[in-house]
Amino acid sequence: MSLAVPDDFDGQILAPLFAQFSEPVTYSPADGDTLAVNGIFDEAYRELVPQGGVLAYTTERPVCGVRLVEFGDTPPHQGDVLTVNRTGNVYEVQEVRLDGHGAAKLMLNWVEAATP
């Protein structure tokens, strides 16, 4: 049995998912204009890292899922900066993990907290 992937995966799957679960974030490319996009932000994403068939270690870090269509011709890159509008906290993109279906998981490093 195989799963059929819709022709318009972004429109039929990602757009409704992000409409329900995302929040506004401000994305600042290292070289380009700041973008207002929506992301599914998780402050404490836990990743299990297997090594040699056994669990070697776990990491916990902030991540933000994004739809690539919101970035136009300038996809996200390592070193760009993301601000979560709700908190004002600032993060730097450590790694961009593309999912092959029009979305990406941005692995983030905390830069600074919002000033009160």
N, CA, C and O atoms as CSV, one atom per row, in Angstrom:
chain,resi,resn,atom,element,x,y,z
A,1,MET,N,N,0.844,-1.179,0.000
A,1,MET,CA,C,0.000,0.000,0.000
A,1,MET,C,C,0.886,1.237,0.000
A,1,MET,O,O,1.853,1.311,0.758
A,2,SER,N,N,0.569,2.180,-0.822
A,2,SER,CA,C,1.329,3.425,-0.850
A,2,SER,C,C,0.395,4.596,-0.585
A,2,SER,O,O,-0.795,4.556,-0.899
A,3,LEU,N,N,0.959,5.617,-0.010
A,3,LEU,CA,C,0.189,6.822,0.256
A,3,LEU,C,C,0.298,7.758,-0.932
A,3,LEU,O,O,1.395,8.027,-1.422
A,4,ALA,N,N,-0.822,8.245,-1.388
A,4,ALA,CA,C,-0.827,9.199,-2.488
A,4,ALA,C,C,-0.565,10.591,-1.926
A,4,ALA,O,O,-1.225,11.023,-0.981
A,5,VAL,N,N,0.386,11.277,-2.504
A,5,VAL,CA,C,0.699,12.648,-2.094
A,5,VAL,C,C,-0.086,13.588,-2.995
A,5,VAL,O,O,0.010,13.485,-4.218
A,6,PRO,N,N,-0.864,14.508,-2.416
A,6,PRO,CA,C,-1.647,15.436,-3.247
A,6,PRO,C,C,-0.745,16.253,-4.163
A,6,PRO,O,O,0.389,16.571,-3.806
A,7,ASP,N,N,-1.258,16.594,-5.354
A,7,ASP,CA,C,-0.504,17.431,-6.284
A,7,ASP,C,C,-0.174,18.780,-5.654
A,7,ASP,O,O,0.922,19.307,-5.843
A,8,ASP,N,N,-1.122,19.337,-4.906
A,8,ASP,CA,C,-0.928,20.623,-4.234
A,8,ASP,C,C,-0.746,20.373,-2.739
A,8,ASP,O,O,-1.614,20.722,-1.939
A,9,PHE,N,N,0.368,19.779,-2.369
A,9,PHE,CA,C,0.622,19.419,-0.972
A,9,PHE,C,C,0.597,20.648,-0.073
A,9,PHE,O,O,0.046,20.607,1.027
A,10,ASP,N,N,1.190,21.736,-0.539
A,10,ASP,CA,C,1.203,22.948,0.277
A,10,ASP,C,C,-0.219,23.459,0.509
A,10,ASP,O,O,-0.590,23.765,1.642
A,11,GLY,N,N,-1.002,23.551,-0.538
A,11,GLY,CA,C,-2.351,24.093,-0.418
A,11,GLY,C,C,-3.313,23.188,0.335
A,11,GLY,O,O,-4.153,23.668,1.096
A,12,GLN,N,N,-3.195,21.885,0.127
A,12,GLN,CA,C,-4.141,20.952,0.737
A,12,GLN,C,C,-3.724,20.478,2.126
A,12,GLN,O,O,-4.586,20.138,2.936
A,13,ILE,N,N,-2.446,20.446,2.416
A,13,ILE,CA,C,-1.973,19.912,3.696
A,13,ILE,C,C,-1.307,20.993,4.548
A,13,ILE,O,O,-1.748,21.262,5.666
A,14,LEU,N,N,-0.255,21.608,4.027
A,14,LEU,CA,C,0.521,22.552,4.836
A,14,LEU,C,C,-0.258,23.816,5.198
A,14,LEU,O,O,-0.238,24.232,6.357
A,15,ALA,N,N,-0.937,24.430,4.243
A,15,ALA,CA,C,-1.656,25.678,4.525
A,15,ALA,C,C,-2.696,25.497,5.636
A,15,ALA,O,O,-2.718,26.303,6.566
A,16,PRO,N,N,-3.559,24.471,5.579
A,16,PRO,CA,C,-4.512,24.292,6.686
A,16,PRO,C,C,-3.826,23.967,8.019
A,16,PRO,O,O,-4.270,24.425,9.071
A,17,LEU,N,N,-2.765,23.192,7.977
A,17,LEU,CA,C,-2.028,22.860,9.198
A,17,LEU,C,C,-1.448,24.123,9.835
A,17,LEU,O,O,-1.586,24.331,11.041
A,18,PHE,N,N,-0.811,24.951,9.041
A,18,PHE,CA,C,-0.214,26.180,9.566
A,18,PHE,C,C,-1.279,27.197,9.983
A,18,PHE,O,O,-1.065,27.965,10.921
A,19,ALA,N,N,-2.422,27.206,9.295
A,19,ALA,CA,C,-3.510,28.101,9.695
A,19,ALA,C,C,-3.991,27.771,11.106
A,19,ALA,O,O,-4.408,28.660,11.848
A,20,GLN,N,N,-3.933,26.512,11.467
A,20,GLN,CA,C,-4.409,26.072,12.773
A,20,GLN,C,C,-3.353,26.223,13.871
A,20,GLN,O,O,-3.690,26.612,14.990
A,21,PHE,N,N,-2.087,25.925,13.578
A,21,PHE,CA,C,-1.086,25.784,14.631
A,21,PHE,C,C,0.041,26.812,14.630
A,21,PHE,O,O,0.824,26.846,15.579
A,22,SER,N,N,0.153,27.643,13.612
A,22,SER,CA,C,1.303,28.550,13.536
A,22,SER,C,C,1.035,29.861,14.256
A,22,SER,O,O,-0.092,30.176,14.639
A,23,GLU,N,N,2.121,30.613,14.424
A,23,GLU,CA,C,2.043,31.946,15.016
A,23,GLU,C,C,2.968,32.868,14.222
A,23,GLU,O,O,3.881,32.388,13.550
A,24,PRO,N,N,2.747,34.177,14.288
A,24,PRO,CA,C,3.588,35.105,13.544
A,24,PRO,C,C,5.029,35.144,14.083
A,24,PRO,O,O,5.261,35.194,15.290
A,25,VAL,N,N,5.969,35.119,13.157
A,25,VAL,CA,C,7.384,35.301,13.484
A,25,VAL,C,C,7.975,36.283,12.479
A,25,VAL,O,O,7.470,36.430,11.366
A,26,THR,N,N,9.035,36.942,12.881
A,26,THR,CA,C,9.740,37.861,11.996
A,26,THR,C,C,11.045,37.202,11.602
A,26,THR,O,O,11.836,36.804,12.458
A,27,TYR,N,N,11.267,37.089,10.303
A,27,TYR,CA,C,12.448,36.402,9.793
A,27,TYR,C,C,13.372,37.419,9.152
A,27,TYR,O,O,12.959,38.172,8.271
A,28,SER,N,N,14.621,37.443,9.592
A,28,SER,CA,C,15.607,38.407,9.086
A,28,SER,C,C,16.772,37.670,8.444
A,28,SER,O,O,17.670,37.197,9.140
A,29,PRO,N,N,16.761,37.571,7.108
A,29,PRO,CA,C,17.890,36.943,6.420
A,29,PRO,C,C,19.172,37.748,6.639
A,29,PRO,O,O,19.125,38.962,6.834
A,30,ALA,N,N,20.296,37.071,6.607
A,30,ALA,CA,C,21.584,37.741,6.783
A,30,ALA,C,C,21.783,38.816,5.711
A,30,ALA,O,O,22.388,39.857,5.966
A,31,ASP,N,N,21.265,38.550,4.510
A,31,ASP,CA,C,21.389,39.528,3.428
A,31,ASP,C,C,20.058,39.621,2.680
A,31,ASP,O,O,19.838,38.930,1.686
A,32,GLY,N,N,19.191,40.477,3.174
A,32,GLY,CA,C,17.895,40.628,2.523
A,32,GLY,C,C,16.910,41.349,3.407
A,32,GLY,O,O,17.237,41.780,4.512
A,33,ASP,N,N,15.706,41.473,2.907
A,33,ASP,CA,C,14.651,42.175,3.627
A,33,ASP,C,C,14.011,41.272,4.677
A,33,ASP,O,O,13.902,40.061,4.488
A,34,THR,N,N,13.595,41.876,5.776
A,34,THR,CA,C,12.897,41.167,6.839
A,34,THR,C,C,11.535,40.706,6.328
A,34,THR,O,O,10.854,41.430,5.600
A,35,LEU,N,N,11.148,39.491,6.720
A,35,LEU,CA,C,9.884,38.914,6.282
A,35,LEU,C,C,8.971,38.657,7.475
A,35,LEU,O,O,9.437,38.274,8.548
A,36,ALA,N,N,7.689,38.865,7.289
A,36,ALA,CA,C,6.690,38.451,8.273
A,36,ALA,C,C,6.148,37.110,7.786
A,36,ALA,O,O,5.465,37.056,6.762
A,37,VAL,N,N,6.443,36.031,8.505
A,37,VAL,CA,C,5.986,34.690,8.129
A,37,VAL,C,C,5.303,34.053,9.338
A,37,VAL,O,O,5.288,34.618,10.431
A,38,ASN,N,N,4.747,32.882,9.119
A,38,ASN,CA,C,4.132,32.113,10.194
A,38,ASN,C,C,4.952,30.863,10.434
A,38,ASN,O,O,5.436,30.236,9.491
A,39,GLY,N,N,5.108,30.505,11.692
A,39,GLY,CA,C,5.884,29.326,12.027
A,39,GLY,C,C,5.263,28.565,13.178
A,39,GLY,O,O,4.548,29.130,14.005
A,40,ILE,N,N,5.547,27.279,13.217
A,40,ILE,CA,C,5.128,26.454,14.345
A,40,ILE,C,C,6.350,26.337,15.244
A,40,ILE,O,O,7.269,25.563,14.979
A,41,PHE,N,N,6.336,27.128,16.317
A,41,PHE,CA,C,7.497,27.269,17.194
A,41,PHE,C,C,7.387,26.320,18.380
A,41,PHE,O,O,6.315,26.156,18.962
A,42,ASP,N,N,8.499,25.704,18.726
A,42,ASP,CA,C,8.576,24.825,19.892
A,42,ASP,C,C,9.849,25.165,20.648
A,42,ASP,O,O,10.950,24.969,20.133
A,43,GLU,N,N,9.707,25.668,21.857
A,43,GLU,CA,C,10.847,26.101,22.670
A,43,GLU,C,C,11.748,24.935,23.085
A,43,GLU,O,O,12.961,25.106,23.216
A,44,ALA,N,N,11.164,23.757,23.291
A,44,ALA,CA,C,11.950,22.646,23.847
A,44,ALA,C,C,11.730,21.370,23.043
A,44,ALA,O,O,11.233,20.375,23.572
A,45,TYR,N,N,12.095,21.400,21.784
A,45,TYR,CA,C,12.017,20.217,20.926
A,45,TYR,C,C,13.091,19.230,21.366
A,45,TYR,O,O,14.260,19.597,21.485
A,46,ARG,N,N,12.708,18.001,21.605
A,46,ARG,CA,C,13.670,16.985,22.038
A,46,ARG,C,C,13.968,16.048,20.875
A,46,ARG,O,O,13.063,15.486,20.259
A,47,GLU,N,N,15.234,15.897,20.595
A,47,GLU,CA,C,15.686,15.055,19.495
A,47,GLU,C,C,16.520,13.904,20.055
A,47,GLU,O,O,17.438,14.115,20.848
A,48,LEU,N,N,16.189,12.696,19.634
A,48,LEU,CA,C,16.952,11.521,20.032
A,48,LEU,C,C,17.948,11.213,18.923
A,48,LEU,O,O,17.570,11.121,17.755
A,49,VAL,N,N,19.207,11.055,19.279
A,49,VAL,CA,C,20.258,10.853,18.283
A,49,VAL,C,C,20.854,9.450,18.442
A,49,VAL,O,O,21.633,9.199,19.362
A,50,PRO,N,N,20.477,8.530,17.526
A,50,PRO,CA,C,21.043,7.178,17.601
A,50,PRO,C,C,22.455,7.142,17.022
A,50,PRO,O,O,22.791,7.896,16.109
A,51,GLN,N,N,23.249,6.273,17.561
A,51,GLN,CA,C,24.617,6.132,17.079
A,51,GLN,C,C,25.004,4.663,17.193
A,51,GLN,O,O,25.077,4.119,18.295
A,52,GLY,N,N,25.247,4.032,16.070
A,52,GLY,CA,C,25.638,2.633,16.090
A,52,GLY,C,C,24.547,1.700,16.595
A,52,GLY,O,O,24.841,0.703,17.254
A,53,GLY,N,N,23.284,2.017,16.291
A,53,GLY,CA,C,22.192,1.145,16.693
A,53,GLY,C,C,21.694,1.342,18.112
A,53,GLY,O,O,20.732,0.693,18.523
A,54,VAL,N,N,22.327,2.219,18.865
A,54,VAL,CA,C,21.875,2.507,20.231
A,54,VAL,C,C,21.634,4.007,20.371
A,54,VAL,O,O,22.143,4.809,19.588
A,55,LEU,N,N,20.854,4.367,21.378
A,55,LEU,CA,C,20.615,5.776,21.640
A,55,LEU,C,C,21.855,6.369,22.284
A,55,LEU,O,O,22.230,5.983,23.391
A,56,ALA,N,N,22.495,7.312,21.589
A,56,ALA,CA,C,23.736,7.894,22.085
A,56,ALA,C,C,23.465,9.065,23.027
A,56,ALA,O,O,24.073,9.156,24.094
A,57,TYR,N,N,22.564,9.950,22.644
A,57,TYR,CA,C,22.261,11.108,23.473
A,57,TYR,C,C,20.983,11.780,22.988
A,57,TYR,O,O,20.483,11.485,21.903
A,58,THR,N,N,20.473,12.675,23.798
A,58,THR,CA,C,19.334,13.490,23.389
A,58,THR,C,C,19.743,14.955,23.465
A,58,THR,O,O,20.624,15.337,24.236
A,59,THR,N,N,19.093,15.746,22.661
A,59,THR,CA,C,19.314,17.185,22.723
A,59,THR,C,C,17.958,17.852,22.867
A,59,THR,O,O,16.938,17.300,22.456
A,60,GLU,N,N,17.952,19.025,23.446
A,60,GLU,CA,C,16.729,19.797,23.574
A,60,GLU,C,C,17.040,21.203,23.116
A,60,GLU,O,O,17.957,21.845,23.630
A,61,ARG,N,N,16.282,21.680,22.155
A,61,ARG,CA,C,16.547,22.992,21.593
A,61,ARG,C,C,15.298,23.569,20.970
A,61,ARG,O,O,14.342,22.838,20.714
A,62,PRO,N,N,15.285,24.864,20.720
A,62,PRO,CA,C,14.143,25.471,20.055
A,62,PRO,C,C,14.167,25.179,18.554
A,62,PRO,O,O,15.229,25.120,17.936
A,63,VAL,N,N,12.974,24.998,17.982
A,63,VAL,CA,C,12.821,24.789,16.542
A,63,VAL,C,C,11.613,25.573,16.062
A,63,VAL,O,O,10.750,25.957,16.852
A,64,CYS,N,N,11.562,25.807,14.757
A,64,CYS,CA,C,10.402,26.471,14.169
A,64,CYS,C,C,10.150,25.857,12.795
A,64,CYS,O,O,11.018,25.887,11.923
A,65,GLY,N,N,8.961,25.303,12.612
A,65,GLY,CA,C,8.553,24.787,11.312
A,65,GLY,C,C,8.003,25.915,10.466
A,65,GLY,O,O,7.239,26.744,10.962
A,66,VAL,N,N,8.378,25.963,9.192
A,66,VAL,CA,C,7.935,27.027,8.292
A,66,VAL,C,C,7.527,26.444,6.946
A,66,VAL,O,O,7.984,25.372,6.550
A,67,ARG,N,N,6.657,27.175,6.250
A,67,ARG,CA,C,6.307,26.853,4.867
A,67,ARG,C,C,7.249,27.630,3.956
A,67,ARG,O,O,7.359,28.850,4.079
A,68,LEU,N,N,7.919,26.950,3.056
A,68,LEU,CA,C,8.899,27.593,2.185
A,68,LEU,C,C,8.263,28.590,1.223
A,68,LEU,O,O,8.929,29.532,0.793
A,69,VAL,N,N,6.992,28.404,0.877
A,69,VAL,CA,C,6.312,29.312,-0.042
A,69,VAL,C,C,6.270,30.735,0.527
A,69,VAL,O,O,6.205,31.699,-0.236
A,70,GLU,N,N,6.308,30.878,1.845
A,70,GLU,CA,C,6.272,32.209,2.457
A,70,GLU,C,C,7.587,32.976,2.298
A,70,GLU,O,O,7.645,34.172,2.583
A,71,PHE,N,N,8.630,32.300,1.849
A,71,PHE,CA,C,9.943,32.934,1.720
A,71,PHE,C,C,10.233,33.418,0.306
A,71,PHE,O,O,11.275,34.027,0.065
A,72,GLY,N,N,9.344,33.163,-0.615
A,72,GLY,CA,C,9.547,33.615,-1.992
A,72,GLY,C,C,10.812,33.035,-2.593
A,72,GLY,O,O,11.041,31.827,-2.536
A,73,ASP,N,N,11.634,33.902,-3.171
A,73,ASP,CA,C,12.867,33.465,-3.836
A,73,ASP,C,C,14.055,33.391,-2.887
A,73,ASP,O,O,15.161,33.066,-3.321
A,74,THR,N,N,13.856,33.684,-1.599
A,74,THR,CA,C,14.960,33.689,-0.637
A,74,THR,C,C,14.685,32.671,0.464
A,74,THR,O,O,14.130,33.025,1.504
A,75,PRO,N,N,15.066,31.404,0.250
A,75,PRO,CA,C,14.794,30.389,1.264
A,75,PRO,C,C,15.613,30.632,2.539
A,75,PRO,O,O,16.627,31.329,2.500
A,76,PRO,N,N,15.181,30.068,3.651
A,76,PRO,CA,C,15.930,30.246,4.899
A,76,PRO,C,C,17.317,29.617,4.820
A,76,PRO,O,O,17.519,28.608,4.145
A,77,HIS,N,N,18.279,30.238,5.531
A,77,HIS,CA,C,19.664,29.773,5.543
A,77,HIS,C,C,20.226,29.811,6.964
A,77,HIS,O,O,19.732,30.527,7.835
A,78,GLN,N,N,21.252,29.030,7.159
A,78,GLN,CA,C,21.999,29.069,8.417
A,78,GLN,C,C,22.534,30.487,8.622
A,78,GLN,O,O,23.029,31.115,7.685
A,79,GLY,N,N,22.429,30.981,9.849
A,79,GLY,CA,C,22.920,32.311,10.172
A,79,GLY,C,C,21.853,33.400,10.126
A,79,GLY,O,O,22.069,34.506,10.620
A,80,ASP,N,N,20.691,33.082,9.527
A,80,ASP,CA,C,19.591,34.049,9.539
A,80,ASP,C,C,19.046,34.160,10.964
A,80,ASP,O,O,19.379,33.347,11.825
A,81,VAL,N,N,18.214,35.164,11.205
A,81,VAL,CA,C,17.692,35.425,12.547
A,81,VAL,C,C,16.167,35.364,12.522
A,81,VAL,O,O,15.529,35.846,11.586
A,82,LEU,N,N,15.596,34.769,13.558
A,82,LEU,CA,C,14.152,34.644,13.685
A,82,LEU,C,C,13.721,35.202,15.038
A,82,LEU,O,O,14.326,34.886,16.063
A,83,THR,N,N,12.685,36.022,15.044
A,83,THR,CA,C,12.122,36.563,16.279
A,83,THR,C,C,10.700,36.057,16.427
A,83,THR,O,O,9.891,36.197,15.509
A,84,VAL,N,N,10.391,35.474,17.567
A,84,VAL,CA,C,9.034,35.025,17.855
A,84,VAL,C,C,8.264,36.250,18.332
A,84,VAL,O,O,8.556,36.788,19.401
A,85,ASN,N,N,7.292,36.692,17.557
A,85,ASN,CA,C,6.578,37.935,17.860
A,85,ASN,C,C,5.906,37.903,19.231
A,85,ASN,O,O,5.903,38.909,19.940
A,86,ARG,N,N,5.340,36.761,19.608
A,86,ARG,CA,C,4.610,36.636,20.873
A,86,ARG,C,C,5.492,36.931,22.078
A,86,ARG,O,O,5.036,37.546,23.042
A,87,THR,N,N,6.754,36.499,22.037
A,87,THR,CA,C,7.652,36.666,23.182
A,87,THR,C,C,8.706,37.738,22.967
A,87,THR,O,O,9.211,38.312,23.931
A,88,GLY,N,N,9.046,38.017,21.707
A,88,GLY,CA,C,10.130,38.940,21.397
A,88,GLY,C,C,11.499,38.295,21.488
A,88,GLY,O,O,12.508,38.963,21.266
A,89,ASN,N,N,11.556,37.004,21.811
A,89,ASN,CA,C,12.840,36.313,21.906
A,89,ASN,C,C,13.442,36.113,20.520
A,89,ASN,O,O,12.731,35.883,19.542
A,90,VAL,N,N,14.773,36.208,20.458
A,90,VAL,CA,C,15.494,36.167,19.186
A,90,VAL,C,C,16.339,34.896,19.119
A,90,VAL,O,O,16.970,34.500,20.099
A,91,TYR,N,N,16.338,34.263,17.938
A,91,TYR,CA,C,17.075,33.019,17.704
A,91,TYR,C,C,17.839,33.117,16.394
A,91,TYR,O,O,17.427,33.828,15.477
A,92,GLU,N,N,18.942,32.408,16.311
A,92,GLU,CA,C,19.699,32.296,15.061
A,92,GLU,C,C,19.481,30.906,14.487
A,92,GLU,O,O,19.450,29.921,15.226
A,93,VAL,N,N,19.332,30.826,13.182
A,93,VAL,CA,C,19.134,29.544,12.513
A,93,VAL,C,C,20.466,28.795,12.494
A,93,VAL,O,O,21.445,29.255,11.906
A,94,GLN,N,N,20.481,27.652,13.137
A,94,GLN,CA,C,21.677,26.810,13.160
A,94,GLN,C,C,21.694,25.858,11.963
A,94,GLN,O,O,22.747,25.571,11.392
A,95,GLU,N,N,20.503,25.376,11.597
A,95,GLU,CA,C,20.412,24.400,10.510
A,95,GLU,C,C,19.015,24.470,9.899
A,95,GLU,O,O,18.031,24.687,10.605
A,96,VAL,N,N,18.936,24.285,8.586
A,96,VAL,CA,C,17.664,24.227,7.883
A,96,VAL,C,C,17.468,22.798,7.410
A,96,VAL,O,O,18.276,22.279,6.639
A,97,ARG,N,N,16.394,22.156,7.870
A,97,ARG,CA,C,16.089,20.778,7.473
A,97,ARG,C,C,14.845,20.780,6.582
A,97,ARG,O,O,13.724,20.932,7.067
A,98,LEU,N,N,15.053,20.612,5.291
A,98,LEU,CA,C,13.953,20.568,4.332
A,98,LEU,C,C,13.236,19.230,4.436
A,98,LEU,O,O,13.873,18.198,4.647
A,99,ASP,N,N,11.898,19.243,4.286
A,99,ASP,CA,C,11.160,17.990,4.378
A,99,ASP,C,C,10.835,17.382,3.018
A,99,ASP,O,O,10.301,16.275,2.956
A,100,GLY,N,N,11.142,18.078,1.935
A,100,GLY,CA,C,10.878,17.559,0.599
A,100,GLY,C,C,9.450,17.779,0.125
A,100,GLY,O,O,9.101,17.366,-0.980
A,101,HIS,N,N,8.619,18.421,0.938
A,101,HIS,CA,C,7.218,18.652,0.571
A,101,HIS,C,C,6.820,20.115,0.695
A,101,HIS,O,O,5.630,20.429,0.712
A,102,GLY,N,N,7.801,21.020,0.784
A,102,GLY,CA,C,7.484,22.436,0.835
A,102,GLY,C,C,7.567,23.067,2.210
A,102,GLY,O,O,7.173,24.220,2.389
A,103,ALA,N,N,8.068,22.332,3.175
A,103,ALA,CA,C,8.237,22.878,4.532
A,103,ALA,C,C,9.673,22.634,4.982
A,103,ALA,O,O,10.418,21.872,4.365
A,104,ALA,N,N,10.035,23.292,6.059
A,104,ALA,CA,C,11.368,23.095,6.636
A,104,ALA,C,C,11.283,23.228,8.144
A,104,ALA,O,O,10.444,23.959,8.670
A,105,LYS,N,N,12.156,22.517,8.829
A,105,LYS,CA,C,12.310,22.656,10.272
A,105,LYS,C,C,13.588,23.449,10.491
A,105,LYS,O,O,14.671,23.030,10.082
A,106,LEU,N,N,13.450,24.596,11.138
A,106,LEU,CA,C,14.603,25.436,11.427
A,106,LEU,C,C,15.103,25.093,12.821
A,106,LEU,O,O,14.396,25.304,13.807
A,107,MET,N,N,16.313,24.569,12.906
A,107,MET,CA,C,16.936,24.270,14.186
A,107,MET,C,C,17.574,25.571,14.660
A,107,MET,O,O,18.379,26.167,13.945
A,108,LEU,N,N,17.217,26.010,15.861
A,108,LEU,CA,C,17.573,27.348,16.322
A,108,LEU,C,C,18.524,27.343,17.509
A,108,LEU,O,O,18.560,26.398,18.297
A,109,ASN,N,N,19.286,28.412,17.617
A,109,ASN,CA,C,20.089,28.723,18.805
A,109,ASN,C,C,19.537,30.006,19.403
A,109,ASN,O,O,19.281,30.972,18.684
A,110,TRP,N,N,19.355,30.016,20.712
A,110,TRP,CA,C,18.860,31.201,21.397
A,110,TRP,C,C,19.916,32.297,21.306
A,110,TRP,O,O,21.100,32.029,21.506
A,111,VAL,N,N,19.501,33.534,21.004
A,111,VAL,CA,C,20.411,34.669,20.929
A,111,VAL,C,C,20.178,35.615,22.089
A,111,VAL,O,O,21.101,35.943,22.835
A,112,GLU,N,N,18.911,36.061,22.240
A,112,GLU,CA,C,18.609,36.981,23.337
A,112,GLU,C,C,17.120,36.979,23.658
A,112,GLU,O,O,16.272,36.706,22.809
A,113,ALA,N,N,16.839,37.293,24.909
A,113,ALA,CA,C,15.456,37.429,25.351
A,113,ALA,C,C,14.962,38.830,25.030
A,113,ALA,O,O,15.742,39.767,24.861
A,114,ALA,N,N,13.671,38.937,24.954
A,114,ALA,CA,C,13.053,40.247,24.720
A,114,ALA,C,C,13.372,41.165,25.876
A,114,ALA,O,O,13.437,40.739,27.029
A,115,THR,N,N,13.570,42.426,25.555
A,115,THR,CA,C,13.801,43.409,26.625
A,115,THR,C,C,12.447,43.835,27.186
A,115,THR,O,O,11.521,44.132,26.432
A,116,PRO,N,N,12.340,43.861,28.522
A,116,PRO,CA,C,11.055,44.203,29.131
A,116,PRO,C,C,10.668,45.642,28.938
A,116,PRO,O,O,9.609,46.064,29.401
